[in-house]
């Protein structure tokens, strides 16, 4: 590991930004409440912090973090880069979903339209075998074109285009995520240009 450390620098964690965790899974623990697991994308979460739960077109929910765990160990805080489980006070398990975020109040907003650089996965990567045209609509939203942009994308292509989501989703400039068709992650998206964002109601 010392040799690895010599050649691969430790990634810089954005601990100075407001807390934001991308929800990957949700569990209910008898006698304790709802635990949401995921990676802390930025900031630091501490026990007692007030948070918001946003995304997937759902009404924002407020909660308080009453516990933080990683590998069955209680932690006083969860900094950026950690994958943790956070215990959320007063939140029902069925009210939180994968794809939402838990964040410091006011840390981010949900958007329905934005510009992005996107990659269409090939069939052997779990993607499509056919090309897509402007107006293509996987589960989460639609990929469109802005006139002088590419009019057709083949599997394996990287293009710049406009994405319009069915439901408001927390997205920040430079954020990377995937769209799915059925259960396959067919599009790898890198968002850019805040001016292209359209805030959801």
C-alpha positions as CSV (number, residue, x, y, z in Angstrom):
1,X,0.0,0.0,0.0
2,X,2.9,2.4,0.6
3,X,3.9,2.0,-3.1
4,X,0.3,2.7,-4.1
5,X,0.3,5.8,-2.0
6,X,3.4,7.0,-3.7
7,X,1.8,6.9,-7.1
8,X,-1.8,7.6,-6.4
9,X,-2.5,10.8,-4.6
10,X,-5.2,10.9,-1.9
11,X,-8.3,12.5,-3.5
12,X,-9.2,15.9,-2.1
13,X,-12.5,15.8,-0.3
14,X,-14.9,18.8,-0.5
15,X,-15.5,19.0,3.3
16,X,-15.8,22.8,3.2
17,X,-19.1,22.7,1.2
18,X,-22.6,22.1,2.6
19,X,-23.4,18.5,3.4
20,X,-24.9,16.4,0.7
21,X,-25.4,12.6,0.6
22,X,-26.7,10.6,-2.4
23,X,-29.2,8.0,-1.2
24,X,-28.4,4.5,-2.4
25,X,-30.6,2.4,-0.1
26,X,-33.2,2.8,2.7
27,X,-33.8,0.5,5.7
28,X,-36.1,0.4,8.7
29,X,-34.6,-0.6,12.0
30,X,-37.1,-1.7,14.6
31,X,-37.1,0.6,17.6
32,X,-34.8,3.2,16.0
33,X,-36.3,4.4,12.7
34,X,-35.3,4.9,9.1
35,X,-31.6,4.6,8.0
36,X,-30.5,5.9,4.6
37,X,-27.2,4.7,3.2
38,X,-25.1,6.4,0.6
39,X,-21.9,8.3,-0.1
40,X,-21.3,11.7,1.3
41,X,-20.5,13.7,-1.8
42,X,-19.5,16.9,0.0
43,X,-19.4,18.5,3.4
44,X,-19.7,16.8,6.8
45,X,-22.7,15.4,8.6
46,X,-22.9,15.3,12.4
47,X,-25.3,13.9,14.9
48,X,-28.0,16.4,15.6
49,X,-27.7,18.2,12.2
50,X,-30.9,19.4,10.6
51,X,-31.3,18.1,7.0
52,X,-33.6,18.2,3.9
53,X,-34.5,15.2,1.7
54,X,-34.9,16.2,-1.9
55,X,-35.5,14.8,-5.4
56,X,-37.5,12.3,-7.5
57,X,-40.3,14.9,-7.8
58,X,-41.2,14.5,-4.1
59,X,-42.1,17.3,-1.7
60,X,-39.0,18.3,0.3
61,X,-38.9,16.7,3.8
62,X,-37.1,18.0,6.9
63,X,-35.4,15.7,9.4
64,X,-32.7,15.5,12.0
65,X,-29.8,13.1,12.0
66,X,-29.9,11.1,15.2
67,X,-27.1,8.6,14.3
68,X,-24.2,7.9,11.9
69,X,-22.8,4.4,11.2
70,X,-20.1,2.9,9.0
71,X,-19.2,-0.8,9.0
72,X,-21.4,-1.4,12.2
73,X,-19.5,1.3,14.0
74,X,-21.0,4.5,15.4
75,X,-19.4,7.7,14.2
76,X,-19.5,11.2,15.5
77,X,-19.5,12.6,12.0
78,X,-19.4,11.5,8.3
79,X,-17.1,13.6,6.1
80,X,-17.1,13.7,2.3
81,X,-15.9,10.5,0.7
82,X,-17.4,8.2,3.4
83,X,-20.2,5.8,2.6
84,X,-22.4,5.8,5.7
85,X,-25.8,5.1,7.1
86,X,-27.6,8.0,8.6
87,X,-30.6,7.6,11.0
88,X,-33.3,10.1,10.1
89,X,-35.8,11.2,12.8
90,X,-39.5,11.2,11.9
91,X,-39.1,9.8,8.4
92,X,-41.0,6.8,7.1
93,X,-39.0,4.2,5.1
94,X,-41.5,4.4,2.2
95,X,-41.0,8.2,2.0
96,X,-37.3,8.1,0.9
97,X,-36.0,6.7,-2.4
98,X,-32.8,5.8,-4.1
99,X,-31.8,8.8,-6.3
100,X,-32.8,11.4,-3.7
101,X,-30.3,13.4,-1.7
102,X,-30.1,14.2,2.0
103,X,-28.5,17.6,2.4
104,X,-28.0,20.7,4.6
105,X,-31.0,23.0,4.3
106,X,-30.6,25.1,1.2
107,X,-27.5,23.3,0.0
108,X,-29.0,22.5,-3.4
109,X,-32.1,22.8,-5.6
110,X,-33.9,20.4,-7.9
111,X,-33.9,20.9,-11.6
112,X,-35.7,19.5,-14.6
113,X,-33.7,20.8,-17.5
114,X,-29.9,21.1,-18.1
115,X,-27.1,20.8,-20.6
116,X,-24.7,17.9,-20.3
117,X,-21.9,15.9,-21.8
118,X,-23.3,12.3,-22.0
119,X,-22.0,8.9,-23.0
120,X,-24.3,6.2,-24.4
121,X,-23.2,2.8,-23.2
122,X,-22.6,0.1,-25.8
123,X,-24.5,-3.2,-25.7
124,X,-21.6,-5.1,-24.2
125,X,-21.5,-2.5,-21.4
126,X,-25.1,-3.1,-20.6
127,X,-26.4,-0.4,-22.9
128,X,-28.4,-0.2,-26.1
129,X,-27.7,-1.8,-29.5
130,X,-29.7,0.8,-31.5
131,X,-29.0,4.5,-32.0
132,X,-31.1,7.2,-30.3
133,X,-32.6,10.4,-31.8
134,X,-33.6,13.7,-30.2
135,X,-36.7,13.1,-28.0
136,X,-35.3,9.7,-26.8
137,X,-36.9,9.1,-23.4
138,X,-35.5,6.6,-20.9
139,X,-37.2,6.1,-17.5
140,X,-36.0,9.3,-15.8
141,X,-36.3,11.9,-18.6
142,X,-35.7,12.9,-22.2
143,X,-32.6,13.6,-24.2
144,X,-33.2,16.4,-26.8
145,X,-31.2,18.5,-29.2
146,X,-30.6,22.3,-29.6
147,X,-30.6,22.7,-33.4
148,X,-26.9,22.6,-34.2
149,X,-26.3,19.7,-31.9
150,X,-25.9,16.0,-32.9
151,X,-29.1,14.6,-34.4
152,X,-28.3,11.0,-33.7
153,X,-26.2,9.1,-31.2
154,X,-24.8,5.6,-31.6
155,X,-24.0,3.3,-28.6
156,X,-20.4,4.3,-27.6
157,X,-20.9,8.0,-28.6
158,X,-20.1,11.0,-26.4
159,X,-22.3,14.0,-27.2
160,X,-23.3,17.3,-25.8
161,X,-27.0,17.9,-25.5
162,X,-30.0,19.0,-23.4
163,X,-31.6,16.6,-20.9
164,X,-35.1,17.2,-19.5
165,X,-36.1,15.1,-16.5
166,X,-39.6,13.9,-15.7
167,X,-39.2,14.9,-12.0
168,X,-37.2,17.6,-10.3
169,X,-33.8,16.2,-9.3
170,X,-30.9,17.7,-7.3
171,X,-28.2,18.5,-9.9
172,X,-25.1,20.7,-9.6
173,X,-22.6,21.8,-12.2
174,X,-20.0,19.0,-12.7
175,X,-22.2,16.3,-11.1
176,X,-22.0,12.9,-12.7
177,X,-24.8,10.4,-12.7
178,X,-26.6,7.8,-14.9
179,X,-29.9,7.4,-16.6
180,X,-31.4,3.9,-16.9
181,X,-33.6,2.1,-19.3
182,X,-35.4,-0.8,-17.4
183,X,-32.6,-1.8,-15.0
184,X,-29.6,-1.0,-17.2
185,X,-27.5,2.2,-16.8
186,X,-27.5,3.3,-20.4
187,X,-26.3,6.9,-20.2
188,X,-23.4,8.3,-18.2
189,X,-24.1,12.1,-17.7
190,X,-21.7,14.9,-16.8
191,X,-23.7,18.1,-16.2
192,X,-22.3,21.5,-17.0
193,X,-23.3,25.1,-17.5
194,X,-25.5,26.3,-14.6
195,X,-27.1,28.7,-17.1
196,X,-28.7,25.7,-18.8
197,X,-30.4,24.6,-15.6
198,X,-34.2,25.0,-15.3
199,X,-35.4,24.9,-11.7
200,X,-38.3,22.7,-10.9
201,X,-41.4,24.2,-9.1
